Amino acid sequence: MSGETKTEKLVQTLKDLKQNGGISGAAIVTKDGLLVASELSEDIDGETLAAMTATMTGAAETAMSELKKKEIERVIVESKDARLISTEAGKQTILVCMVDMKAKLGLVLLEMERTAKIIEKEVEK
């Protein structure tokens, strides 16, 4: 394990996260919209997901700021068959997950929070 690159460690962290039921894909992106690491199915364009996640998160932060509210904890977008959840994972990175609608949201959010802390430590080394 000690010979792994930072990217390899981050990808393994995402693989571990996906072991929790209901998470079908995960990525780490910068707040500027660049893809850092991902564990996504081949039919998902990670670069596009990164850019859209950063845009979506930035828009939510701006909206809450305009409402004079505290910083956002996460952004959740729901369709009829899936959720896209993003949360901060360090000063400049975001963890985003694709989650099945049948997944237990509380457990997913708990695992995402735990994983975001791991990512933050690794990215900010």
DRENDO-1510 file (C-alpha; in Angstrom, 1 decimal, always signed):
<recs>
REC; n; res; u; v; w
REC; 1; MET; +0.0; +0.0; +0.0 .
REC; 2; SER; +2.8; +2.5; +0.8 .
REC; 3; GLY; +4.0; +2.4; -2.8 .
REC; 4; GLU; +0.7; +3.7; -4.1 .
REC; 5; THR; +0.4; +7.1; -5.7 .
REC; 6; LYS; -2.0; +9.6; -4.3 .
REC; 7; THR; -4.4; +9.0; -7.2 .
REC; 8; GLU; -4.3; +5.3; -6.7 .
REC; 9; LYS; -5.1; +5.8; -3.0 .
REC; 10; LEU; -8.0; +8.1; -3.8 .
REC; 11; VAL; -9.4; +5.6; -6.4 .
REC; 12; GLN; -9.2; +2.8; -3.8 .
REC; 13; THR; -11.0; +5.1; -1.3 .
REC; 14; LEU; -13.8; +5.5; -3.9 .
REC; 15; LYS; -13.9; +1.8; -4.5 .
REC; 16; ASP; -14.3; +1.2; -0.8 .
REC; 17; LEU; -17.1; +3.8; -0.7 .
REC; 18; LYS; -18.9; +2.0; -3.5 .
REC; 19; GLN; -19.0; -1.2; -1.5 .
REC; 20; ASN; -21.8; +0.4; +0.5 .
REC; 21; GLY; -25.2; -0.5; -0.9 .
REC; 22; GLY; -26.7; +1.9; -3.4 .
REC; 23; ILE; -23.7; +3.9; -4.6 .
REC; 24; SER; -23.2; +3.2; -8.2 .
REC; 25; GLY; -20.4; +5.7; -8.9 .
REC; 26; ALA; -18.2; +8.2; -7.2 .
REC; 27; ALA; -15.7; +10.9; -8.1 .
REC; 28; ILE; -13.5; +13.5; -6.6 .
REC; 29; VAL; -13.4; +16.8; -8.4 .
REC; 30; THR; -11.9; +20.2; -7.8 .
REC; 31; LYS; -14.1; +23.2; -7.2 .
REC; 32; ASP; -12.8; +24.4; -10.6 .
REC; 33; GLY; -14.4; +21.4; -12.3 .
REC; 34; LEU; -11.4; +19.2; -12.9 .
REC; 35; LEU; -11.5; +15.4; -12.4 .
REC; 36; VAL; -9.1; +14.2; -9.7 .
REC; 37; ALA; -10.1; +10.5; -9.4 .
REC; 38; SER; -13.2; +8.5; -10.2 .
REC; 39; GLU; -14.8; +5.1; -9.9 .
REC; 40; LEU; -17.5; +5.4; -12.6 .
REC; 41; SER; -19.1; +3.2; -15.1 .
REC; 42; GLU; -17.7; +3.5; -18.7 .
REC; 43; ASP; -20.9; +5.2; -20.0 .
REC; 44; ILE; -20.3; +8.2; -17.7 .
REC; 45; ASP; -18.0; +11.0; -18.9 .
REC; 46; GLY; -16.0; +11.8; -15.7 .
REC; 47; GLU; -14.7; +15.1; -17.1 .
REC; 48; THR; -18.3; +16.3; -17.8 .
REC; 49; LEU; -19.5; +15.1; -14.4 .
REC; 50; ALA; -16.6; +17.0; -12.8 .
REC; 51; ALA; -17.5; +20.2; -14.6 .
REC; 52; MET; -21.2; +20.0; -13.9 .
REC; 53; THR; -20.7; +19.0; -10.2 .
REC; 54; ALA; -18.4; +22.1; -9.6 .
REC; 55; THR; -21.0; +24.3; -11.4 .
REC; 56; MET; -23.9; +22.9; -9.4 .
REC; 57; THR; -22.1; +23.1; -6.1 .
REC; 58; GLY; -20.9; +26.7; -6.8 .
REC; 59; ALA; -24.5; +27.7; -7.7 .
REC; 60; ALA; -25.8; +26.3; -4.5 .
REC; 61; GLU; -23.1; +28.1; -2.5 .
REC; 62; THR; -24.0; +31.4; -4.2 .
REC; 63; ALA; -27.7; +30.9; -3.5 .
REC; 64; MET; -27.2; +30.2; +0.2 .
REC; 65; SER; -24.8; +33.1; +0.5 .
REC; 66; GLU; -27.4; +35.4; -1.1 .
REC; 67; LEU; -29.9; +34.1; +1.5 .
REC; 68; LYS; -27.4; +35.0; +4.2 .
REC; 69; LYS; -27.2; +31.3; +5.3 .
REC; 70; LYS; -24.3; +29.3; +6.4 .
REC; 71; GLU; -22.1; +27.2; +4.1 .
REC; 72; ILE; -23.7; +24.3; +2.4 .
REC; 73; GLU; -23.2; +20.8; +3.6 .
REC; 74; ARG; -24.2; +19.0; +0.5 .
REC; 75; VAL; -26.1; +19.3; -2.8 .
REC; 76; ILE; -28.7; +16.6; -3.6 .
REC; 77; VAL; -30.2; +16.3; -7.1 .
REC; 78; GLU; -32.9; +13.7; -7.6 .
REC; 79; SER; -34.4; +12.1; -10.7 .
REC; 80; LYS; -37.0; +9.4; -10.7 .
REC; 81; ASP; -34.3; +6.7; -10.6 .
REC; 82; ALA; -31.2; +8.1; -9.0 .
REC; 83; ARG; -29.7; +10.8; -6.8 .
REC; 84; LEU; -26.5; +12.8; -7.4 .
REC; 85; ILE; -25.0; +13.9; -4.1 .
REC; 86; SER; -22.0; +16.2; -3.7 .
REC; 87; THR; -20.2; +17.3; -0.5 .
REC; 88; GLU; -17.1; +19.1; +0.3 .
REC; 89; ALA; -14.0; +16.9; +0.7 .
REC; 90; GLY; -11.4; +19.5; +1.6 .
REC; 91; LYS; -10.8; +23.2; +0.8 .
REC; 92; GLN; -10.6; +22.6; -3.0 .
REC; 93; THR; -12.2; +19.3; -3.6 .
REC; 94; ILE; -15.7; +17.8; -3.8 .
REC; 95; LEU; -16.9; +14.2; -3.4 .
REC; 96; VAL; -19.8; +13.3; -5.7 .
REC; 97; CYS; -21.8; +10.1; -5.7 .
REC; 98; MET; -24.4; +8.6; -7.9 .
REC; 99; VAL; -26.9; +6.9; -5.6 .
REC; 100; ASP; -29.8; +4.5; -6.3 .
REC; 101; MET; -33.2; +5.9; -5.1 .
REC; 102; LYS; -33.7; +2.7; -3.0 .
REC; 103; ALA; -30.5; +3.3; -1.0 .
REC; 104; LYS; -30.9; +4.3; +2.6 .
REC; 105; LEU; -30.0; +8.0; +2.3 .
REC; 106; GLY; -28.9; +8.4; +6.0 .
REC; 107; LEU; -26.4; +5.6; +5.6 .
REC; 108; VAL; -25.1; +6.9; +2.3 .
REC; 109; LEU; -24.6; +10.4; +3.8 .
REC; 110; LEU; -22.8; +9.0; +6.8 .
REC; 111; GLU; -20.4; +7.0; +4.6 .
REC; 112; MET; -19.9; +10.0; +2.3 .
REC; 113; GLU; -19.0; +12.2; +5.3 .
REC; 114; ARG; -16.5; +9.6; +6.5 .
REC; 115; THR; -15.0; +9.2; +3.1 .
REC; 116; ALA; -14.8; +13.0; +2.6 .
REC; 117; LYS; -12.6; +13.3; +5.7 .
REC; 118; ILE; -10.3; +10.6; +4.3 .
REC; 119; ILE; -10.1; +12.3; +1.0 .
REC; 120; GLU; -9.4; +15.7; +2.6 .
REC; 121; LYS; -6.5; +14.2; +4.6 .
REC; 122; GLU; -5.0; +12.6; +1.5 .
REC; 123; VAL; -5.5; +15.5; -0.9 .
REC; 124; GLU; -4.1; +18.1; +1.6 .
REC; 125; LYS; -0.9; +16.1; +2.4 .
</recs>
